[in-house]
Amino acid sequence: MPRASLFVPCYIDTLFPEAGIAMVTVLERVGVELDFPSAQTCCGQMHINTGYSDDVAHLVRHFLTVFESSETVVAPSASCVATVRHMYPEMARWSGDAGLIDAVAAVTPRVREFSEYLVDDLGITDVGASFPHSVVYHPACHASRLLGVGDRPLALLRNVAGIRLKDMPRADSCCGFGGTFAVKNAEISTAMLADKVADVLHANAEVVVAADNSCLMHIAGGLQRQRTAIRTLHLAEVLASQEGARA
Amino acid sequence: MSEQRIPLPFHQAAPIALEDGQLRRNLANVTSSIRSKRAAVTGELPDWEALRDAGEAIKDHTLKNLGHYLQRFEERFTEAGGTVHWARDAQEANEIVRSLVKATGATSVVKAKSMTTDEIGLNDALAEDGVVAIETDLAELIVQLAGEPSSHILVPAIHKNRAEIRSLFIDAFGLDPEALRDDPHELAGAARRFLRERFLDARVGISGANFAVAESGTLCVVESEGNGRMCTTLPETLISVVGIEKVVPRWQDLEVFLQLLPRSSTAERMNPYTSFWTGAHAGDGPQEVHVVLLDAGRSTTLRDDVGRATLRCIRCSACLNVCPIYERVGGHAYGSTYPGPIGAILNPQLRGAKQDHELPYASTLCGACFEVCPVKIDIPTILVEMRRRSVQAERSDRSPRLPSGIDVALRTAAAMFASPSRYEAGQRLARIGQAPFVRKGVLRNLPGPLAGWSDARDLRAIPNQAFRDWWRARAPSSEGKEGDDAE
């Protein structure tokens, strides 16, 4: 039986617990034995990406300690996984600390994004989900460009019973979130969001799905403010769904 | 780096640019069309990725051995009858060019499109001696007549429309308004007639260079219109201002870069005009051939990996065209010759002005720039390092520019995340603290820097049960594998 430790990033833990719960539902359904190291806090993404990496060196060490003995770590956030797998090695290299470089090299390759874990590690693209709704997939920038998850989420979505996948123009363009960018450059962020909302509306789907709650929080913020009635769901929530499935 | 004017900082300039409907439409049209063309002409080459790797490797090697290759270039260029000048900074470069122009007695110069001369503010420096610098690249000419800086590395007049260009030409060329319509062919014809006279009169030509070949002492300019070649061949004296990072070791290296550059920049398989010159030749072309090799922050930038990677840039502007931020605010907001993602990492290192500290924040780190960069500069990662340096610079500054609300919030959060018990206390506090802002389950009118969010977006209120609370309630026995609380 495959085993994995859950890494549920702070903003999902606090703001979007349903995405973490959905990931547990899916992984247990396909037979993964899970644990949740409850000492975990935050990977430091927001700090690192805002230029505060010197202030969160302790969070990097904490993360490495918490997941030191985990065979595999799986997380429902492409951007946090990208931080751990891409930025931790950069930070370690910049610090020149040989011990940290080794610790980072030992732990970070084992940290997997949810769809990577299912498709690459477990070889599963059908998780037995059912979701009779129209869906448009937003390929979040950190998932697509930094992690290179490619069409793994789409491969999983295509096997969901009843789902109707829609296309969106300029799907690969950024929604304008960018962490603190959304407040530091709020006007530009809002202009980008307006275009993304227009593209989502053009797709004419009931639900927007992504492998990251951060972009979804942003897109939902625009969709709700404009009272569009289009929902946003994390990929794991769609894969956890068995709506309308035969009992 | 001296600029013609002191521009507004990005956070003030960007919102102004956002409200310019003409600019937004032009930018969206040009960038989206050039994006798809670029994707087509790079996608058709089976060895495109290998070319990028080669471009990266050649530049890396050269920049690590730059002293060696610069010396070789100097030897060869001098042997071929040219004169090499070294300029520590913009001021020195301008002084060298001014004295060379003065020696010819010329009162005007014709200029090929050159970012490096923009960077050092050469036109203004020449004007101090009463020397008129005439930009001969059509788009550069348009922005020069308008008294504006360029807004795009490659398409400097991207923000102008035909009607605006027509009225600029009528005023500048002294034309009869009845005789010029805002038709692209007529406009180009008017510029051509004006420029022909300047080319024939010119005694001094000024250019930059895209590449400087060390083994042969050759300079290379890549362009579309042929006006650059007029500048480098017709006048008696030719002065080229070239950044020291433009050196490539061998002639053969151009095989790589002359494929990477046009396909990445104008989305052409080959640019219309590629000019090479090696020193001076009796009876053929300029007889006085000078090159000013410019440092201006480059040798300091070269000291670390991040700086070396940044200086691989061949100024193609592909990163501008794919950048969602640039697409919406254009080039002027960046307040530099070098806008867009490359400007956001280049200016803080080359120039390091106070207002450059905020340029690395003009990005969502979406990574589109890295994806297209022909010399594989990992711009998003370098942006993160530039942000770190910005924070350090702000901390050592007595009048910080970063919004202090964000600074306080991030420092507090960094301490809170240090242990799970503090983090969980923070979660409880946030649930209580949000109460005044919750309306029907949605957070509204958030305070401080968060107002930037809630002005345009809803945010669902923080739920009562975190994931970790759910996990504990569900499976108390499966918590055997906890790390220690660090407190």
Interface residues (C-beta under 8 A of the other chain):
Chain A: S5 L6 V8 C10 I12 D13 T14 L15 P17 G20 I21 V24 L34 D35 F36 P37 S38 A39 Q40 T41 C42 G44 M46 H47 I48 N49 T50 G51 Y52 S53 D54 D55 V56 H58 L59 H62 T65 V66 S69 H86 M87 E90 W94 C141 H142 R145 L146 D172 S173 C174 G176 F177 G178 G179 T180 F181 A182 V183 K184 N185 A186 E187 I188 S189 T190 A191 M192 L193 M217 H218 A220 G221 G222 Q224 R225
Chain B: H11 A14 P15 L18 P324 I325 R328 V329 P360 Y361 A362 S363 T364 L365 C366 G367 A368 F370 E371 P380 T381 V384 E385 M386 R387 R388 R389 S390 V391 Q392 P403 I406 L410 R411 A413 A414 F417 A418 S419 P420 Y423 Q427 A430 V442 P449 L450 G452 W453 D455 A456 R457 D458 L459 R460 I462 P463 Q465 A466 F467 R468 D469 W470 W471 R472 S478 E479 G480 K481 E482 G483 D484 D485 A486
